Amino acid sequence: MFRWAIEGLPEDDAPQTLVDFTLEPVSGGTRLRLVESGSAQAAADVAHAAHKANSQGWDAELVDLETYLDAAA
């Protein structure tokens, strides 16, 4: 679990999102569940832009993680 500043707001006193990772054993492997919350603390336009950017970023990072883990197996 970690926190980071909401993109588009000053970093010195910006609200932060909370990113929570959960690993769960499943048949044949492990399930990763990622939940990022807290963007609603910002104004609607900033929250929407941050959510969109972060969602696209997580999609890309999780594909990279899957590729890495598949190569290591």
N, C-alpha and C positions, 0 to 999 in steps of 0.2 A: 504494500500500500504506500502511495506517496501523493504529495500535493504539488501543484504548480500554478503559477499565475495565469489568469484568463487572458488569452491573446487579445490585444487591442486596448488593454488598460495599462496604466503606468505600473511598472513592476514593484515599485517601492511600497505601495499600499493597496495593491489590487486584491480583490477577492480571489480565492484559489479553488480549483477543482480538486476533487479527491478521486484518485485512480486506485481501484481495488482489483487485484488479481486473485483468482481462486483456482487451484488445481484439484481435479477430482479423478480418481482412478475409474476407468471404464474398461469394458471388455476390449482387449487389444491395444490399450494405450492409456493416455491421459487426456482429459478435457481441460482446456484453459478457458476460464470465464473472465472477461474483462468488463468492468463497469466504471465509467467515468461520470461523476455527478458534480453538481454545484454550479454549472454555468448559468442557471437561472438567477444567480445573485447579481448579475450584470443587467444593464438595460437590454431590452428585447432585441434590438438590432445587433448589439455586441454579442449577446448570448447566442443568437442564431448563427452569426458568422464564426464564432469560436467553435460551436458545436459542429458545424459543417467542416471546418478545417481540421478539427481534431478527429472526426469520424473518418475523413479521407486519410489522415495520417496513420491512424490505428489500422485501417484496412491494409495499407501498404506495409506497415511494420509487421503485421501478423502474417502476411504472405511471405515476407522475408524470413520470419522465424520458422514457418512451416518448411520452406525450402531448405533452410539450414539444418533443421532436425531430420528431414528426409535424407539429406546427404550424409548425415552422421550415422544413420541407422545401418 
